[in-house]
Amino acid sequence: MAVEQQFTPETWPETPERATLEGKNKFLGLWFFLGGETVLFASFFATYLALKDKVPNSDSLTSTDVFGLPLAFAMTMLLLTSSVTSVYAVYHLRNFNYKKMQLWFIITLLLGLGFFALEIYEFHHYTTELGFGFKSSAFSAAFYTLVGFHGGHVLFGLGWITALLVRNAKRGLSLYNAPKFYLASIYWHFIDVVWVFIFTVVYLMGMVG
């Protein structure tokens, strides 16, 4: 049930995302969920490392043949910057400034969309121009599973934040929706952290073979 109490910047709690029992429960539930996601991603990383450069023959593409650092670096900068903008959004959430919170979440969405567009371009380039498809080798299957699974999480995060902004466009901030915005930002940070590991394990390690 939504909290109907009216607030001002002076009466707004310092941590509105955990000012109610419902907010605390949602916060705890998200961490349990992210714990499961961490285990799942760890299994994908382990599979990728085990199958890295496992190709059917000497003529098949390996990591040094496929991965390019400039595109991956640009994707990384977009996603890390989006993490910073989501921090600004939460800052304004805690200062009861809904308009600025909206603005910074919208900027976060745009940066996330830029990342997702580059990832689609990357996959298209690998499959059509390099012939590095999902079924090319065990290595390629492990790569697309890991990176594609992360891309699915990015898409889900974009949809989550968008749905919150649309649904609450005219409602303003309350102790009912503040936890929802905050949890979406935590989820977005999780996505960014996972990408840092992907950038290191897949692209940087891939460049050195």
Backbone as numpy.savetxt, mean C-alpha at the origin, in Angstrom:
# Nx Ny Nz CAx CAy CAz Cx Cy Cz
-22.98 2.41 15.94 -23.83 3.60 15.94 -22.95 4.85 15.94
-23.29 5.81 15.11 -22.49 7.02 15.01 -22.61 7.85 16.27
-21.51 8.50 16.64 -21.51 9.38 17.79 -22.01 10.75 17.36
-23.08 11.23 18.01 -23.72 12.47 17.58 -23.15 13.71 18.24
-22.26 13.53 19.23 -21.71 14.67 19.95 -21.00 15.62 19.00
-21.22 16.90 19.20 -20.59 17.92 18.37 -19.27 18.34 19.01
-18.26 18.53 18.17 -16.93 18.88 18.68 -16.44 20.18 18.07
-15.47 20.77 18.75 -14.70 21.91 18.24 -13.24 21.51 18.33
-12.33 22.26 17.68 -10.91 21.92 17.81 -10.43 21.86 19.25
-11.08 22.63 20.13 -10.66 22.65 21.54 -11.14 21.41 22.29
-12.29 20.88 21.93 -12.85 19.73 22.65 -12.56 18.40 21.96
-11.98 18.44 20.78 -11.66 17.23 20.03 -10.53 16.45 20.74
-10.69 15.14 20.95 -9.65 14.36 21.66 -8.32 14.37 20.92
-7.21 14.21 21.67 -5.88 14.18 21.06 -5.70 12.96 20.17
-6.29 11.86 20.56 -6.24 10.63 19.75 -7.67 10.15 19.49
-8.37 10.80 18.58 -9.78 10.47 18.34 -9.99 9.06 17.83
-8.95 8.48 17.21 -9.11 7.14 16.66 -9.25 6.08 17.75
-8.84 6.41 18.98 -8.95 5.47 20.09 -9.70 6.06 21.28
-10.54 7.02 21.01 -11.29 7.68 22.08 -12.52 6.90 22.51
-12.92 5.92 21.72 -14.08 5.10 22.04 -13.67 3.63 22.09
-14.48 2.82 22.73 -14.20 1.38 22.80 -14.23 0.77 21.40
-15.17 1.23 20.58 -15.25 0.72 19.20 -13.97 1.03 18.43
-13.46 2.24 18.61 -12.22 2.61 17.94 -11.05 1.76 18.40
-10.96 1.50 19.70 -9.88 0.66 20.24 -9.98 -0.76 19.70
-11.20 -1.28 19.61 -11.37 -2.64 19.09 -10.99 -2.73 17.62
-11.35 -1.71 16.85 -10.98 -1.70 15.44 -9.46 -1.63 15.28
-8.82 -0.82 16.12 -7.37 -0.67 16.09 -6.70 -2.02 16.38
-7.19 -2.71 17.41 -6.63 -4.02 17.76 -6.89 -5.04 16.66
-8.10 -5.01 16.10 -8.43 -5.94 15.03 -7.56 -5.77 13.81
-7.24 -4.51 13.47 -6.39 -4.27 12.31 -5.01 -4.86 12.51
-4.47 -4.75 13.72 -3.14 -5.29 13.96 -3.12 -6.82 13.87
-4.19 -7.46 14.30 -4.29 -8.91 14.11 -4.32 -9.24 12.62
-5.08 -8.46 11.86 -5.17 -8.67 10.42 -3.81 -8.48 9.76
-3.11 -7.41 10.13 -1.80 -7.13 9.52 -0.77 -8.19 9.91
-0.94 -8.78 11.11 -0.05 -9.88 11.49 -0.20 -11.06 10.55
-1.44 -11.40 10.21 -1.68 -12.46 9.25 -1.14 -12.12 7.87
-1.32 -10.87 7.46 -0.81 -10.43 6.17 0.72 -10.50 6.12
1.36 -10.19 7.23 2.82 -10.26 7.30 3.31 -11.68 7.08
2.64 -12.64 7.71 3.01 -14.04 7.53 2.82 -14.46 6.08
1.72 -14.02 5.48 1.44 -14.37 4.09 2.48 -13.79 3.15
2.83 -12.52 3.34 3.86 -11.91 2.50 5.21 -12.58 2.72
5.51 -12.95 3.96 6.78 -13.62 4.25 6.89 -14.92 3.47
5.77 -15.65 3.35 5.80 -16.90 2.58 6.04 -16.63 1.10
5.48 -15.54 0.59 5.71 -15.18 -0.81 7.16 -14.76 -1.04
7.72 -14.03 -0.10 9.13 -13.64 -0.21 10.03 -14.87 -0.19
9.73 -15.81 0.71 10.54 -17.03 0.79 10.45 -17.83 -0.50
9.25 -17.91 -1.06 9.07 -18.63 -2.33 9.83 -17.95 -3.45
9.76 -16.61 -3.49 10.47 -15.88 -4.53 11.98 -16.11 -4.44
12.52 -16.02 -3.22 13.96 -16.21 -3.06 14.39 -17.63 -3.43
13.52 -18.59 -3.15 13.84 -19.97 -3.49 13.82 -20.20 -4.99
12.95 -19.46 -5.70 12.79 -19.67 -7.15 13.47 -18.60 -8.00
14.14 -17.67 -7.37 14.79 -16.58 -8.10 15.78 -17.15 -9.12
15.59 -16.75 -10.37 16.45 -17.14 -11.49 16.39 -18.64 -11.79
15.35 -19.31 -11.29 15.14 -20.71 -11.66 14.39 -20.73 -12.99
15.13 -20.92 -14.07 14.57 -20.84 -15.42 14.78 -22.17 -16.14
13.97 -22.45 -17.18 14.05 -23.75 -17.84 15.34 -24.00 -18.60
15.96 -22.97 -19.13 17.20 -23.18 -19.89 18.05 -21.92 -19.86
19.25 -22.00 -20.40 20.20 -20.89 -20.33 19.78 -19.69 -21.16
18.84 -19.88 -22.09 18.38 -18.77 -22.93 17.23 -17.99 -22.29
16.72 -18.47 -21.18 15.59 -17.81 -20.53 16.06 -16.55 -19.79
15.11 -15.64 -19.59 15.42 -14.37 -18.93 15.59 -14.58 -17.43
16.62 -13.92 -16.90 16.86 -13.92 -15.46 16.63 -12.51 -14.92
16.81 -12.33 -13.63 16.53 -11.04 -13.01 17.37 -9.91 -13.58
18.63 -10.18 -13.88 19.49 -9.13 -14.43 19.06 -8.73 -15.84
18.37 -9.62 -16.54 17.90 -9.32 -17.89 16.60 -8.51 -17.88
15.85 -8.63 -16.82 14.49 -8.09 -16.80 14.38 -6.77 -16.06
14.83 -6.75 -14.83 14.53 -5.62 -13.96 15.37 -4.39 -14.28
14.69 -3.25 -14.27 15.34 -1.96 -14.45 15.14 -1.10 -13.23
16.22 -0.51 -12.74 16.15 0.24 -11.50 15.40 1.57 -11.62
15.52 2.33 -12.73 14.86 3.65 -12.78 13.35 3.59 -12.56
12.66 2.66 -13.23 11.22 2.56 -13.08 10.85 2.14 -11.66
11.55 1.16 -11.13 11.26 0.70 -9.76 11.53 1.81 -8.76
12.57 2.61 -9.00 12.89 3.72 -8.10 11.78 4.77 -8.14
11.28 5.07 -9.34 10.19 6.04 -9.47 8.94 5.54 -8.74
8.64 4.26 -8.86 7.50 3.69 -8.16 7.69 3.79 -6.64
8.91 3.54 -6.21 9.21 3.62 -4.77 9.02 5.03 -4.24
9.50 6.02 -4.99 9.37 7.41 -4.55 7.89 7.83 -4.47
7.10 7.38 -5.42 5.67 7.70 -5.39 5.01 7.12 -4.16
5.32 5.86 -3.86 4.65 5.20 -2.74 5.14 5.75 -1.40
6.44 6.01 -1.30 6.95 6.56 -0.04 6.43 7.97 0.21
6.31 8.75 -0.86 5.75 10.09 -0.73 4.29 10.02 -0.30
3.56 9.04 -0.83 2.16 8.88 -0.44 2.03 8.52 1.03
3.03 7.84 1.56 3.02 7.53 2.98 3.18 8.80 3.81
4.02 9.71 3.33 4.21 11.00 4.02 2.92 11.82 3.98
2.27 11.86 2.82 1.03 12.65 2.71 -0.07 12.08 3.59
-0.08 10.75 3.78 -1.09 10.16 4.67 -0.80 10.54 6.12
0.47 10.76 6.45 0.82 11.24 7.80 0.25 12.64 8.01
0.37 13.50 6.99 -0.22 14.84 7.08 -1.74 14.76 7.24
-2.36 13.81 6.54 -3.80 13.64 6.66 -4.20 13.29 8.10
-3.45 12.38 8.71 -3.75 12.00 10.10 -3.46 13.16 11.05
-2.43 13.94 10.73 -2.14 15.12 11.55 -3.34 16.06 11.60
-3.94 16.31 10.44 -5.11 17.20 10.39 -6.36 16.51 10.96
-6.41 15.19 10.87 -7.49 14.45 11.53 -7.45 14.71 13.03
-6.26 14.65 13.61 -6.13 14.85 15.06 -6.30 16.31 15.47
-6.21 17.21 14.49 -6.41 18.63 14.79 -7.79 19.12 14.36
-8.67 18.17 14.04 -10.07 18.47 13.71 -10.19 19.43 12.53
-9.37 19.18 11.52 -9.42 19.99 10.30 -9.78 19.06 9.15
-11.08 18.91 8.92 -11.56 17.91 7.96 -11.17 18.24 6.53
-11.23 19.50 6.15 -10.92 19.90 4.78 -9.47 19.56 4.42
-8.56 19.89 5.32 -7.15 19.60 5.03 -6.88 18.09 5.08
-7.59 17.39 5.96 -7.45 15.93 5.97 -7.89 15.35 4.63
-9.02 15.82 4.13 -9.49 15.38 2.81 -8.45 15.64 1.74
-7.89 16.86 1.75 -6.91 17.25 0.73 -5.71 16.31 0.72
-5.18 16.03 1.90 -3.98 15.19 1.95 -4.29 13.74 1.62
-5.48 13.27 1.94 -5.85 11.92 1.53 -6.04 11.85 0.01
-6.56 12.90 -0.58 -6.71 12.94 -2.04 -5.34 12.92 -2.71
-4.39 13.68 -2.17 -3.03 13.65 -2.70 -2.43 12.25 -2.56
-2.70 11.61 -1.42 -2.25 10.23 -1.22 -2.82 9.31 -2.30
-4.10 9.49 -2.60 -4.73 8.68 -3.64 -4.08 8.90 -5.00
-3.80 10.13 -5.34 -3.19 10.44 -6.64 -1.81 9.81 -6.76
-1.03 9.89 -5.69 0.30 9.26 -5.70 0.18 7.75 -5.80
-0.78 7.18 -5.08 -1.00 5.74 -5.16 -1.45 5.30 -6.55
-2.29 6.11 -7.18 -2.72 5.80 -8.55 -1.54 5.87 -9.51
-0.64 6.83 -9.28 0.56 6.92 -10.11 1.41 5.67 -9.97
1.57 5.19 -8.76 2.31 3.95 -8.53 1.65 2.78 -9.25
0.33 2.66 -9.10 -0.38 1.54 -9.69 -0.31 1.58 -11.22
-0.37 2.77 -11.80 -0.26 2.91 -13.25 1.12 2.46 -13.74
2.17 2.84 -13.00 3.52 2.42 -13.38 3.68 0.91 -13.25
3.04 0.32 -12.27 3.13 -1.13 -12.12 2.44 -1.84 -13.28
1.30 -1.33 -13.70 0.62 -1.91 -14.86 1.50 -1.78 -16.10
2.12 -0.61 -16.27 3.04 -0.41 -17.39 4.21 -1.39 -17.32
4.75 -1.58 -16.12 5.87 -2.50 -15.93 5.49 -3.92 -16.35
4.36 -4.39 -15.87 3.93 -5.75 -16.21 3.69 -5.88 -17.72
3.08 -4.85 -18.32 2.82 -4.88 -19.76 4.13 -4.92 -20.54
5.10 -4.15 -20.10 6.41 -4.13 -20.76 7.09 -5.49 -20.66
7.05 -6.09 -19.49 7.70 -7.38 -19.31 7.06 -8.47 -20.17
5.74 -8.46 -20.22 5.04 -9.55 -20.92 5.07 -9.39 -22.43
4.87 -8.17 -22.93 4.74 -7.96 -24.37 6.07 -7.70 -25.07
6.98 -6.98 -24.41 8.24 -6.62 -25.07 9.39 -7.55 -24.72
9.36 -8.11 -23.52 10.44 -9.00 -23.12 10.05 -10.47 -23.16
8.77 -10.74 -23.25 8.32 -12.13 -23.24 8.46 -12.78 -21.88
8.43 -11.96 -20.84 8.58 -12.45 -19.47 7.19 -12.53 -18.84
6.47 -13.62 -19.12 5.11 -13.78 -18.64 5.04 -14.63 -17.39
3.84 -14.75 -16.87 3.63 -15.51 -15.63 4.06 -16.96 -15.79
3.83 -17.54 -16.98 4.12 -18.94 -17.21 5.49 -19.19 -17.82
6.31 -18.15 -17.92 7.62 -18.30 -18.56 8.54 -19.23 -17.78
8.50 -19.14 -16.46 9.37 -19.95 -15.62 8.85 -19.92 -14.19
9.45 -20.74 -13.35 9.11 -20.70 -11.92 9.47 -19.35 -11.34
10.58 -18.79 -11.81 11.02 -17.47 -11.36 9.99 -16.40 -11.69
9.49 -16.38 -12.92 8.52 -15.35 -13.32 7.20 -15.52 -12.55
6.80 -16.77 -12.33 5.57 -17.00 -11.57 5.70 -16.48 -10.15
6.86 -16.69 -9.53 7.08 -16.20 -8.17 7.11 -14.68 -8.14
7.70 -14.06 -9.17 7.76 -12.60 -9.24 6.37 -11.99 -9.35
5.58 -12.48 -10.30 4.24 -11.90 -10.51 3.32 -12.18 -9.32
3.51 -13.31 -8.66 2.69 -13.60 -7.48 2.99 -12.62 -6.36
4.26 -12.41 -6.08 4.66 -11.50 -5.00 4.30 -10.06 -5.30
4.77 -9.56 -6.43 4.55 -8.15 -6.76 3.09 -7.89 -7.11
2.46 -8.83 -7.79 1.04 -8.66 -8.12 0.15 -8.69 -6.89
0.51 -9.53 -5.91 -0.25 -9.59 -4.67 -0.16 -8.25 -3.94
1.03 -7.67 -3.95 1.18 -6.34 -3.35 0.37 -5.31 -4.12
0.40 -5.39 -5.45 -0.39 -4.47 -6.26 -1.87 -4.56 -5.96
-2.35 -5.77 -5.68 -3.75 -5.94 -5.29 -4.05 -5.24 -3.98
-3.09 -5.26 -3.07 -3.26 -4.55 -1.80 -3.29 -3.04 -2.01
-2.47 -2.56 -2.92 -2.49 -1.12 -3.25 -3.87 -0.74 -3.79
-4.38 -1.54 -4.70 -5.70 -1.26 -5.28 -6.77 -1.28 -4.19
-6.70 -2.23 -3.29 -7.67 -2.29 -2.19 -7.56 -1.05 -1.31
-6.33 -0.63 -1.01 -6.14 0.57 -0.20 -6.68 1.81 -0.86
-6.50 1.93 -2.16 -7.05 3.06 -2.90 -8.57 3.06 -2.82
-9.17 1.88 -2.98 -10.62 1.78 -2.89 -11.14 2.10 -1.50
-10.40 1.67 -0.48 -10.78 1.91 0.91 -10.81 3.41 1.21
-9.73 4.09 0.89 -9.65 5.53 1.16 -10.69 6.30 0.34
-10.86 5.91 -0.91 -11.85 6.57 -1.76 -13.25 6.42 -1.19
-13.59 5.20 -0.76 -14.91 4.95 -0.20 -15.15 5.79 1.06
-14.13 5.91 1.90 -14.27 6.73 3.10 -14.50 8.19 2.77
-13.73 8.70 1.80 -13.87 10.11 1.43 -15.24 10.39 0.82
-15.71 9.50 -0.02 -17.01 9.70 -0.67 -18.14 9.59 0.34
-18.08 8.55 1.18 -19.17 8.31 2.14 -19.26 9.43 3.19
-18.12 9.99 3.55 -18.11 11.00 4.61 -17.87 12.41 4.09
-18.10 12.61 2.80 -17.79 13.91 2.19 -18.50 15.07 2.87
-19.74 14.86 3.28 -20.53 15.95 3.87 -20.80 15.73 5.36
-20.19 14.73 5.93 -20.48 14.41 7.33 -19.54 15.09 8.31
-18.34 15.46 7.85 -17.37 15.99 8.78 -16.78 14.90 9.64
-15.98 15.28 10.63 -15.32 14.32 11.49 -16.16 14.01 12.72
-16.11 12.78 13.13 -16.76 12.34 14.36 -15.93 11.22 14.95
-16.25 10.83 16.17 -15.55 9.70 16.80 -15.95 8.38 16.17
-16.94 8.42 15.29 -17.36 7.22 14.57 -16.50 6.98 13.33
-16.23 8.04 12.56 -15.46 7.83 11.33 -13.96 8.10 11.49
-13.56 8.79 12.54 -12.13 9.06 12.74 -11.30 7.77 12.80
-11.74 6.73 13.54 -10.96 5.48 13.54 -10.84 4.86 12.15
-11.88 5.01 11.34 -11.86 4.41 10.00 -10.79 5.07 9.13
-10.70 6.39 9.18 -9.66 7.08 8.42 -8.28 6.71 8.93
-8.16 6.64 10.24 -6.85 6.33 10.83 -6.39 4.92 10.45
-7.30 3.95 10.51 -6.94 2.57 10.17 -6.58 2.44 8.70
-7.25 3.21 7.84 -6.89 3.20 6.42 -5.47 3.70 6.23
-5.07 4.70 7.00 -3.71 5.23 6.88 -2.69 4.21 7.39
-3.02 3.49 8.48 -2.12 2.45 8.98 -1.94 1.35 7.93
-3.04 0.95 7.32 -2.97 -0.06 6.25 -2.09 0.43 5.10
-2.22 1.70 4.78 -1.42 2.26 3.68 0.07 2.25 4.03
0.41 2.54 5.28 1.81 2.47 5.72 2.33 1.03 5.61
1.47 0.08 5.95 1.87 -1.33 5.83 2.22 -1.67 4.39
1.40 -1.22 3.46 1.67 -1.45 2.05 3.01 -0.86 1.64
3.31 0.33 2.15 4.57 1.00 1.82 5.76 0.23 2.36
5.65 -0.26 3.59 6.74 -1.01 4.19 7.01 -2.29 3.39
5.95 -2.98 3.00 6.11 -4.19 2.20 6.81 -3.87 0.88
6.45 -2.73 0.27 7.09 -2.37 -0.99 8.59 -2.11 -0.82
8.99 -1.52 0.30 10.42 -1.30 0.54 11.17 -2.63 0.52
10.57 -3.66 1.11 11.19 -4.98 1.08 11.20 -5.54 -0.34
10.11 -5.33 -1.08 10.07 -5.80 -2.47 11.13 -5.10 -3.30
11.23 -3.79 -3.14 12.25 -3.03 -3.89 13.65 -3.55 -3.59
13.91 -3.89 -2.34 15.23 -4.37 -1.96 15.48 -5.79 -2.44
14.54 -6.68 -2.15 14.74 -8.10 -2.43 14.61 -8.41 -3.92
13.62 -7.80 -4.58 13.37 -8.13 -5.99 14.25 -7.29 -6.91
14.20 -5.99 -6.77 14.85 -5.12 -7.77 16.34 -4.89 -7.48
16.68 -4.50 -6.27 18.10 -4.26 -5.98 18.91 -5.56 -6.05
18.40 -6.62 -5.42 19.10 -7.89 -5.50 19.07 -8.45 -6.92
17.99 -8.14 -7.65 17.89 -8.61 -9.02 18.92 -7.99 -9.94
19.27 -6.74 -9.65 20.24 -6.05 -10.50 21.64 -6.64 -10.37
21.93 -7.23 -9.21 23.26 -7.81 -9.01 23.27 -9.32 -9.26
22.08 -9.85 -9.61 22.00 -11.28 -9.94 21.92 -12.16 -8.72
